[in-house]
Amino acid sequence: MSATDKRHATLKFVEGPTGPVLSARVPGNMSEEEFVAVSREAFKVVAGFHHCNCLSGRVSFVVEDIYSDVISVDLNKSVP
């Protein structure tokens, strides 16, 4: 496996309608072991956000397929 084929997930904080959301973008065919690894890192991020190990529901956690809902919008087209 080359460096360009390396599998990865991305964690990112965004502001949601009811507070912070930690979004995890993951490969669609991830294994259980990979999901556990992403969950472990998400827990560390949320604990660091709160400065404690409490997951009191103040941060939503969303896991999404990297390739889900990919829509390309051509911004160079004029609107009719």
Residue frames relative to the residue before (quaternion, step in Angstrom):
aa qw qx qy qz dx dy dz
M 1.0000 0.0000 0.0000 0.0000 0.00 0.00 0.00
S 0.3145 -0.7570 0.5423 0.1842 3.60 -0.78 1.00
A 0.6887 -0.4785 0.3439 0.4225 3.56 -1.29 0.27
T 0.6598 0.5098 -0.3207 0.4493 3.60 1.08 -0.64
D 0.6674 0.4907 -0.2982 0.4743 3.60 1.23 -0.36
K 0.4232 0.7319 -0.4533 0.2823 3.58 1.25 -0.14
R 0.3758 -0.7246 0.5363 0.2147 3.56 -0.88 1.00
H 0.0446 0.8008 -0.5952 0.0505 3.56 -1.06 0.72
A 0.2213 -0.7073 0.6482 0.1748 3.50 -1.40 0.21
T 0.2435 -0.7646 0.5813 0.1350 3.55 -1.18 0.56
L 0.1590 -0.7660 0.6173 0.0834 3.57 -0.91 0.97
K 0.0615 0.8039 -0.5851 0.0868 3.57 -0.89 0.94
F 0.3149 -0.7233 0.5825 0.1958 3.57 -1.02 0.84
V 0.0322 0.7573 -0.6519 0.0228 3.55 -1.05 0.87
E 0.4729 -0.6460 0.5090 0.3162 3.56 -1.23 0.37
G 0.1821 -0.7940 0.5753 0.0742 3.56 -0.66 1.14
P 0.7209 -0.4523 0.2990 0.4316 3.60 -1.26 0.06
T 0.7789 0.2802 -0.1608 0.5376 3.60 1.16 -0.52
G 0.7821 -0.2319 0.1368 0.5619 3.60 1.22 0.34
P 0.7648 -0.3784 0.2519 0.4566 3.56 -1.29 -0.15
V 0.1337 -0.7626 0.6304 0.0573 3.53 -1.16 0.77
L 0.2034 -0.7351 0.6338 0.1290 3.55 -0.92 0.94
S 0.1246 -0.8070 0.5768 0.0216 3.54 -0.54 1.23
A 0.1232 -0.7670 0.6270 0.0580 3.55 -0.95 0.96
R 0.1355 -0.7646 0.6267 0.0651 3.57 -0.71 1.10
V 0.0120 -0.8330 0.5464 -0.0860 3.54 -0.55 1.23
P 0.5968 -0.5320 0.4383 0.4108 3.60 -1.24 0.33
G 0.5594 -0.6526 0.4038 0.3132 3.58 -0.98 0.79
N 0.7581 0.3426 -0.1945 0.5196 3.59 1.07 -0.61
M 0.2110 0.8168 -0.5148 0.1525 3.56 0.98 0.78
S 0.4687 -0.6720 0.5080 0.2659 3.52 -1.20 0.67
E 0.6776 -0.4634 0.3748 0.4310 3.54 -1.33 0.17
E 0.6459 0.5254 -0.3187 0.4530 3.58 0.98 -0.85
E 0.6485 0.5029 -0.3161 0.4761 3.59 1.01 -0.78
F 0.6394 0.5226 -0.3273 0.4593 3.59 0.99 -0.82
V 0.6325 0.5214 -0.3236 0.4726 3.58 1.00 -0.83
A 0.6465 0.5199 -0.3227 0.4557 3.62 0.96 -0.85
V 0.6533 0.4958 -0.3102 0.4809 3.61 0.98 -0.83
S 0.6477 0.5265 -0.3126 0.4533 3.59 0.95 -0.87
R 0.6329 0.5365 -0.3213 0.4565 3.57 1.01 -0.85
E 0.6796 0.4763 -0.2863 0.4788 3.58 0.92 -0.91
A 0.6225 0.5353 -0.3386 0.4597 3.59 1.03 -0.75
F 0.6260 0.5339 -0.3337 0.4601 3.58 0.99 -0.82
K 0.6523 0.5124 -0.3131 0.4626 3.60 0.95 -0.89
V 0.6572 0.5116 -0.3139 0.4559 3.58 0.95 -0.86
V 0.6753 0.4815 -0.2964 0.4736 3.60 0.89 -0.93
A 0.6402 0.5122 -0.3307 0.4675 3.62 0.95 -0.81
G 0.6583 0.4970 -0.3072 0.4746 3.59 1.00 -0.76
F 0.6106 0.5571 -0.3365 0.4511 3.57 1.10 -0.71
H 0.7454 0.3725 -0.1933 0.5180 3.57 1.02 -0.90
H 0.3402 -0.7498 0.4831 0.2977 3.59 1.29 -0.32
C 0.7139 0.2887 -0.2674 0.5792 3.56 1.13 0.75
N 0.5493 -0.6211 0.4422 0.3420 3.58 -1.26 0.11
C 0.4435 0.6867 -0.4732 0.3285 3.60 1.08 0.54
L 0.1216 -0.7515 0.6433 0.0811 3.55 -1.01 0.82
S 0.0157 0.8781 -0.4754 0.0520 3.54 0.51 1.24
G 0.6401 -0.5507 0.3380 0.4157 3.60 1.17 0.25
R 0.5002 0.6619 -0.4315 0.3542 3.59 1.21 0.10
V 0.7219 0.2945 -0.2078 0.5907 3.58 1.30 -0.19
S 0.2820 -0.7363 0.5890 0.1774 3.57 -0.82 0.99
F 0.1865 -0.7671 0.6054 0.1015 3.57 -1.14 0.66
V 0.0408 -0.8043 0.5915 -0.0384 3.57 -0.63 1.19
V 0.1309 -0.7607 0.6320 0.0688 3.56 -0.93 0.94
E 0.0456 0.8115 -0.5797 0.0574 3.56 -0.74 1.05
D 0.5588 -0.5919 0.4798 0.3273 3.50 -1.22 0.68
I 0.5431 -0.6342 0.4381 0.3331 3.61 -0.89 0.91
Y 0.7699 0.3749 -0.1889 0.4807 3.56 0.98 -0.81
S 0.4780 0.6756 -0.4521 0.3327 3.61 1.18 0.12
D 0.8700 0.0828 -0.0785 0.4797 3.52 -1.17 0.72
V 0.2825 0.7476 -0.5482 0.2464 3.56 0.93 0.86
I 0.0601 0.7848 -0.6073 0.1077 3.54 -0.56 1.23
S 0.2011 -0.7709 0.5954 0.1036 3.52 -0.88 0.95
V 0.1147 -0.7878 0.6039 0.0382 3.56 -0.83 0.99
D 0.3116 -0.7485 0.5613 0.1662 3.55 -0.74 1.10
L 0.2052 -0.8174 0.5302 0.0931 3.59 -0.29 1.23
N 0.5845 0.5808 -0.3740 0.4255 3.59 1.26 -0.08
K 0.5654 0.5780 -0.3928 0.4382 3.61 1.25 -0.22
S 0.3880 -0.6989 0.5403 0.2629 3.54 -1.02 0.70
V 0.4688 -0.6610 0.5099 0.2886 3.54 -1.12 0.68
P 0.4632 -0.6957 0.4647 0.2923 3.64 -0.83 0.93
